[in-house]
Amino acid sequence: MPNKIITGYDGSDGGKVALEEAIKLSNEIGGDVTVLFAYEKVVVGGESHDLDEAVEAIGERVLADAVEIGRAAGAELTTEYIEGPAAQTLATVAEREAARYIVVGGSGEAPLKAWVLGSTANKLLALAPCPVVVVRAQ
């Protein structure tokens, strides 16, 4: 779909403003929104299974919240829970879906701090196959 919008959502303030912007943008361009919850698996011995299950339950709850936010705004959203680093996952799905935009929340960190710590938004600028919209949480 030519007007597909991909957004990452984790329930944070930045995630919420990104989701709201993605919905608004989709209404303006007549596109569909896919909401992703990405989780980078932590491998620590054989005890990570319980952690993975807990994170998956959180991801499902967060994505259900996103669907409710979409419904309240009159939008139908597609959701996906995907294992992997956030920026890489968003870029991969955007390429797979031939997305027009990726919308993410930004924390408003100083550029040097974001570069050193490796913010998702900064990583996406190098990885994304389409324009990246970064919305700052207030």
Beta strands, then each sheet from edge to edge (+ up, - down):
strand 1: 5-8
strand 2: 33-39
strand 3: 77-83
strand 4: 101-106
strand 5: 132-136
sheet 1: 3+ 2+ 1+ 4+ 5+
end
